[in-house]
């Protein structure tokens, strides 16, 4: 048993994003690393196995098709069976079948070959006995790891033996902005250098407004901290998502909470996804295409503790002016490219009101208007 890391970097200009998956293998394993078809990431991409580069400067097309990584796989060389008078032999899982003909044949050794075995998860490959000597293989179960963080915009790069389809066509994303002075200084400096004119972060500026709102928020979405693992920007916001219900009428989300058409399911933020010792200001980013192409506003439920909680507010009404403005997010960032509406209200500002965070923080869409 050995542990290995597969790392993929998106080297697009302005968004040097990286994800890593740790794998534990017990023998020869094969993985395909691919970009899902709903991704708008352009690359180029580098793929690493442990500390060594496995592929460099892969194009978007190459990553959509998938690149193959093999781990701990040698090249077996079969040993030819000498010319002998064969006898009946009891078969084993990878047998060499020795028939008993009426005369003594001379088997001609087949030149050394490298067999290709495609393991099926949960099954062990079996060899078909022939007169040609078959090398003994060590069957292995090939795991199907799942990566939570993704390269932008929502590229889900998943090493797996088979394609893994996206579980939802559209999702809303929760952006937790840390309110400590270091994080706010880093975010504000980035916004200023990137050309923002009126808004430099919720903790630095307050509620954005004015004619530059859409442009400033598009810059905000491109901040590298949203991919996580930078100071108190801990979690990639692509994993803080709630699938948007497309079916008509109402139902329940994956946590059993009531969900209406064109609203987003429960998004949980537990103490491992943020720094529980500080406050965060949250915004919800909703793809306009995921809510039927139009939206004035969407009420929101917010609470602490268990799923479906409304301990903070039930049917809260976000700022109506901001909720009606289109914000175009470019490719190569932590969430998929597209046109978004942003929900913000006082109940999402500086949570928890009295740190530390000791339980899960929940946000869920209620009714779209």
Secondary structure, 3 states (H helix, E strand, C coil): CEEEEEEEEEEECCEEEEEEEEEEECCCEEEEEECCCCCCCCEEEEEEECCEEEEEEEEHHHHHHCEEEEECCCCCCCCCCCCCCCCCCCCCCCCCCCCCCCCCCCCCCCCCCCCCCCCCCCCCCCCCCCCCCCCCCCCCCCCCCCCCCCECCCECCEEECCCCCCCCCCEEEEEEEECCHHHHHHHHHHHHHCCCCCCCCHHHHCCCCCCCHHHHHHHHHCCHHHHCCECCECCCHHHCEEEECCCCCEEECCCCCEEECCCECCEEECCCCCCCCCCEEEEEEEEHHHHCCCCCCEEEEEEECCCCCCCCEEEEECCHHHHCCCEEECCCCCCCCEEEEEECCHHHCCECCCCCCCCCEEEEEEEEC
